[in-house]
Amino acid sequence: MNLLVERARNGDEDAFTELILHFKNDLYKIAKTRLTNEEDIQDAIQDTMITAYKSIRKLKDTEKFKMWIIKILINKCNKIYRKKYKNDLSLEEYDLDKYLIMNSSKNIEDDLNFYFLIKNLEYQERIIVILYYMEKYTTKEISKILKAKENTVKSKLYRARIKLKKIFLRGEKNESIR
């Protein structure tokens, strides 16, 4: 992967395209946590690709490409969100079929359970849970991506775990906790 990033940094368009194709499912899932409209999601991903392509020469550490592009995506999603949405998202509007198709996991039932559990979390909690459990980032890495203090990320992750545990134990998968 580092070789691909290095080639892309040196102007190899095919290497950059291959990188984007490798991470497209991850980018889609992350954008879907913030935006409900499919066009907005695609716009955020496209803007992310353009910005990443123009800025990849500035990337110093090739091992941090995924973290770097996710950070760009989150900023793009937040920009679109601020322009178009006034209230917090309702994940009821999400298209579960598209989520499942994009999800590369083999255990769809577990993915569905996870999806219905996290829909009750606030946006910041959802993104932290996804980055931590699905993308396997550390709290330190997440704090860099979200430009937040590591202790803030840890406390939001802790609160999200408590909410998820309550929902799971009570079986309230469809009831929102706020």
Buried (B, 14 or more C-beta within 10 A) or exposed (E): EEEBBBBBBEEBEEBBBBBBEEBEEBBBBBBBBBBBEEEBBEBBBEBBBEBBBEEBEEBEEBEBBBBBBBBBBBBBBBEBBEEEBEEEBEBEEBEEEEBEEBBEEEEEEEBBEBBBBBBBBBBBBBBBBBBBBBBEBEBEBBBBBBEBEBEBBBEBBEBBBEBBEEBEEEEEBEEEEE
